Amino acid sequence: MASKPLIAVTGASSGIGEATARAFSKAGHPVLLMARRLDRLEALDLPNAVIRQVDVRDRAAIAGAVADAEAAHGPVDMMFANAGVARLGDIARQPPEDWDEMIDINTKGVMNSVHAVMNGMIGRKHGTLVMMSSIAGRKVYPDHTIYCGTKFFVHAVSESLREYLAPHDVRVIVVSPGIIDTEVLDGVRDQTTLSNYKANKAAIGGGISADIVADLILNAYQLPQRAIVQEIVITPTRQKY
């Protein structure tokens, strides 16, 4: 069993999830990596890694993955509820199926991830929940209607969870990135929305590396348990909105 606590990451196959998995692994933590793309998880080739093909909409699959990893490496001390999709588009033209996917993954998936570890953290009086939101969880943007709704949800439940879990010494950290260089745009099917997003990204000189966000999460986690960074808001310097 590794000497450092187990870290769990959903959506670990790319972007901020992958970067965070790498950062914690490099710092000596065993990691539970969950995502739908198993081949991408295997390609990371991280030491002391438990790899599971998991769709966060499947509550039982997350719980099973956590149980397997904890049997090998001890309790999950941090759950990064990172998995999410961005089906951005004009709300009047967007297929409601896109709404369903965002709501199910970005809200229910987050809560399924929390549910798998929360009671254990309460029992141990130790643990950290890192909740993936977005700058779009703090303000609204064109063609982000349902996406913003899901991220506002993350902010709301995180505030409630933080209040609930504080007496148990369990931390809740919200991560609210702006434009980061990830694969999030791969989910945008509305070509007008996609063109506008790319133009805005280019106008500010592009996004910033996911590694920057991962390092902030690691730094926040490494603070003494009685200290909490309640929210990380990180954007390119030139991103004004």
C-alpha positions in Angstrom: 0.0 0.0 0.0 1.4 3.4 -1.0 2.3 5.8 1.8 0.4 8.7 0.4 -3.4 8.8 0.3 -5.5 7.6 -2.7 -6.7 10.2 -5.1 -9.7 9.6 -7.4 -10.3 11.4 -10.7 -13.3 11.1 -13.0 -12.9 12.2 -16.6 -9.2 11.3 -16.2 -8.6 10.5 -19.9 -7.9 14.1 -21.1 -7.7 17.7 -20.3 -7.7 18.9 -16.7 -8.6 15.4 -15.4 -5.5 13.9 -17.1 -3.3 16.7 -16.0 -4.5 16.4 -12.4 -3.9 12.7 -12.4 -0.4 13.2 -13.7 0.3 15.9 -11.1 -0.8 13.8 -8.1 0.9 10.7 -9.4 4.1 12.7 -9.7 3.7 13.8 -6.1 3.6 10.2 -5.0 -0.1 9.4 -4.7 -1.8 6.3 -5.9 -4.6 7.2 -8.3 -8.0 5.9 -9.3 -8.5 6.9 -12.9 -12.1 6.7 -14.3 -13.3 7.6 -17.7 -15.2 6.2 -20.7 -12.1 5.9 -22.9 -10.1 3.0 -21.3 -7.4 3.1 -23.9 -6.5 6.7 -23.0 -6.3 5.8 -19.3 -4.0 2.9 -20.1 -1.8 5.1 -22.2 -1.1 7.4 -19.2 0.9 4.5 -17.7 1.0 6.0 -14.2 2.4 4.0 -11.3 0.1 2.7 -8.6 -2.9 3.5 -10.8 -6.2 1.7 -10.7 -7.9 2.1 -14.0 -11.7 1.6 -14.6 -13.9 2.3 -17.6 -16.7 4.3 -15.9 -19.5 6.5 -17.2 -20.3 8.8 -14.3 -24.0 8.4 -15.0 -23.6 4.9 -13.6 -23.6 5.3 -9.9 -22.9 1.7 -9.2 -19.9 1.7 -11.5 -18.3 4.6 -9.7 -18.9 2.9 -6.3 -17.4 -0.3 -7.6 -14.3 1.4 -8.9 -13.8 3.2 -5.6 -14.2 -0.1 -3.7 -11.6 -1.8 -5.9 -9.1 1.1 -5.5 -9.6 1.4 -1.8 -9.0 -2.4 -1.3 -5.6 -1.8 -2.9 -4.6 1.6 -1.6 -6.7 2.6 1.3 -9.4 5.2 1.5 -10.0 7.9 -1.2 -8.8 11.1 0.4 -9.7 13.3 -2.6 -12.4 12.9 -5.2 -12.0 15.1 -8.2 -15.5 15.2 -9.7 -14.2 16.4 -13.1 -16.1 14.5 -15.8 -18.2 16.8 -17.9 -19.4 17.7 -21.4 -20.1 21.0 -23.2 -22.8 20.7 -25.9 -22.9 24.5 -26.5 -25.4 25.8 -29.0 -28.3 28.1 -29.8 -31.0 27.1 -27.3 -33.8 27.4 -29.8 -32.1 25.1 -32.3 -30.3 22.7 -29.9 -31.6 19.1 -29.7 -33.0 18.5 -26.3 -30.9 15.3 -26.2 -27.9 17.6 -25.8 -29.6 19.1 -22.8 -30.1 15.6 -21.3 -26.5 14.7 -21.7 -25.2 17.8 -20.1 -27.6 17.6 -17.2 -27.0 13.9 -16.6 -23.2 14.0 -16.8 -22.5 17.5 -15.4 -24.9 17.4 -12.5 -25.9 13.8 -11.7 -22.5 12.5 -12.6 -20.9 15.0 -10.1 -23.3 13.9 -7.3 -22.7 10.2 -8.1 -19.0 10.8 -7.7 -19.6 12.6 -4.4 -21.9 9.9 -3.1 -19.2 7.2 -3.6 -16.8 8.7 -1.1 -18.7 11.2 1.1 -19.8 9.0 3.9 -16.3 7.5 4.2 -14.8 10.9 4.5 -17.4 11.9 7.2 -16.5 8.7 9.1 -12.8 9.4 9.0 -13.2 13.2 9.5 -10.8 13.7 6.7 -11.1 14.2 2.9 -11.4 16.7 0.1 -14.1 17.0 -2.7 -12.9 18.9 -5.7 -15.9 19.9 -7.8 -15.4 20.9 -11.5 -17.4 23.9 -12.4 -16.5 26.7 -14.8 -16.4 30.5 -15.1 -19.8 29.6 -16.7 -21.0 28.7 -13.2 -20.5 32.3 -12.1 -21.9 34.2 -15.2 -23.8 33.4 -18.3 -22.5 33.4 -21.9 -24.3 33.2 -25.3 -25.1 29.7 -26.4 -24.2 28.3 -23.0 -27.7 28.2 -21.6 -27.9 24.6 -20.3 -24.2 24.3 -19.8 -24.3 27.3 -17.5 -27.3 25.8 -15.7 -25.3 22.7 -14.9 -22.3 24.6 -13.7 -24.5 26.9 -11.6 -25.8 23.7 -10.1 -22.3 22.6 -9.2 -21.7 25.9 -7.4 -24.9 25.7 -5.5 -24.5 22.1 -4.3 -20.8 22.8 -3.4 -21.8 25.7 -1.2 -24.3 23.5 0.5 -22.0 20.5 0.9 -19.2 22.8 2.2 -21.5 24.0 5.0 -22.7 20.4 5.7 -19.2 18.8 5.7 -17.2 21.6 7.5 -18.0 20.2 11.0 -16.6 16.8 9.8 -13.3 18.4 8.6 -14.1 17.6 5.0 -13.2 20.2 2.4 -15.1 21.2 -0.7 -13.2 23.0 -3.4 -14.8 24.4 -6.5 -12.7 24.8 -9.6 -13.9 27.4 -12.1 -11.7 27.7 -15.1 -12.0 30.0 -18.1 -10.6 29.2 -21.5 -8.2 26.2 -21.0 -6.6 24.2 -23.8 -8.6 21.0 -23.5 -10.8 18.8 -25.7 -14.0 20.5 -24.4 -14.8 22.0 -27.8 -15.0 18.5 -29.3 -18.5 18.3 -28.0 -19.8 21.5 -29.7 -21.9 20.5 -32.7 -23.4 23.9 -33.5 -20.9 25.3 -36.1 -21.8 28.9 -35.5 -21.3 28.6 -31.8 -18.0 26.7 -32.4 -16.8 29.4 -34.8 -17.6 32.2 -32.4 -15.9 30.4 -29.5 -12.8 29.8 -31.5 -12.7 33.4 -32.6 -13.0 34.7 -29.0 -10.3 32.2 -27.9 -7.9 33.4 -30.7 -8.6 37.1 -29.9 -7.2 36.7 -26.4 -4.2 34.7 -27.6 -5.5 31.2 -26.8 -6.2 29.3 -23.7 -3.8 28.3 -21.0 -2.5 24.8 -20.2 -4.4 22.3 -18.2 -1.2 21.7 -16.2 -1.6 25.1 -14.6 -5.0 24.2 -13.2 -3.7 20.8 -12.1 -0.9 22.4 -10.1 -3.4 24.7 -8.4 -5.5 21.8 -7.4 -2.5 19.9 -6.0 -1.4 23.0 -4.1 -4.8 23.5 -2.6 -5.0 19.9 -1.6 -1.6 20.0 0.1 -2.6 22.8 2.5 -3.2 21.6 6.1 -6.7 20.0 6.4 -7.9 22.9 8.5 -7.3 25.3 5.7 -9.4 25.4 2.5 -9.2 27.3 -0.8 -13.0 27.4 -1.3 -12.8 28.2 -5.0 -10.1 28.4 -7.7 -11.0 30.8 -10.5 -8.3 30.6 -13.2 -8.4 32.2 -16.7 -6.0 33.6 -19.3 -4.9 37.0 -18.2 -6.5 38.5 -21.3 -9.9 36.8 -20.8 -12.1 39.7 -19.6 -15.4 37.9 -19.4 
